[in-house]
Amino acid sequence: MDTDQINQPSLRVMLVDDHGVVRAGIRRLLEQEPHIDVVAEADSGEKAYQLFGQHLPDITVMDINMPGMGGFEATRRLLSVDGTIIIVILTVYKEEPYPTRLLRAGALGYITKGCSLDEMINAIRTVYFGRRYISAEVA
């Protein structure tokens, strides 16, 4: 292991999806990656809004379609509180108007649930450094 990997800080991730099995699977996959820690999980936009202030994740990975406050409204509200919040949308929707609408709302990343683990990790790391990431499947 090189010294850059040893000194790299862990990225703190919050997962937001209304399906528990989806969150559990993503958590398990992400936590196998060095320097990524899942610090919170939410099953709704309301819960994500509540947990964000308690856990202060570096990245929030958010689904769009959830009961109650969905991903679009949660993204909009979180960013209205703090414009530096980093959100990656993870969804089944790859066609318009979803990608454009969420990116205009302030999400930095947009990937589909059909993406590979490598692409998800790449998206998380890319947006962490302030660059936009759009899945090839969507772009």
Rosetta blueprint (number, residue, H / E / L):
1 M L
2 D L
3 T H
4 D H
5 Q H
6 I H
7 N H
8 Q L
9 P L
10 S L
11 L E
12 R E
13 V E
14 M E
15 L E
16 V E
17 D L
18 D L
19 H L
20 G H
21 V H
22 V H
23 R H
24 A H
25 G H
26 I H
27 R H
28 R H
29 L H
30 L H
31 E L
32 Q L
33 E L
34 P L
35 H L
36 I E
37 D E
38 V E
39 V E
40 A E
41 E E
42 A E
43 D L
44 S L
45 G H
46 E H
47 K H
48 A H
49 Y H
50 Q H
51 L H
52 F H
53 G H
54 Q H
55 H H
56 L L
57 P L
58 D L
59 I E
60 T E
61 V E
62 M E
63 D L
64 I L
65 N L
66 M L
67 P L
68 G L
69 M L
70 G L
71 G H
72 F H
73 E H
74 A H
75 T H
76 R H
77 R H
78 L H
79 L H
80 S H
81 V H
82 D L
83 G L
84 T L
85 I L
86 I L
87 I E
88 V E
89 I E
90 L E
91 T E
92 V L
93 Y L
94 K L
95 E L
96 E L
97 P L
98 Y H
99 P H
100 T H
101 R H
102 L H
103 L H
104 R H
105 A H
106 G L
107 A L
108 L L
109 G E
110 Y E
111 I E
112 T E
113 K L
114 G L
115 C L
116 S L
117 L H
118 D H
119 E H
120 M H
121 I H
122 N H
123 A H
124 I H
125 R H
126 T H
127 V H
128 Y H
129 F L
130 G L
131 R L
132 R L
133 Y E
134 I E
135 S L
136 A L
137 E L
138 V L
139 A L
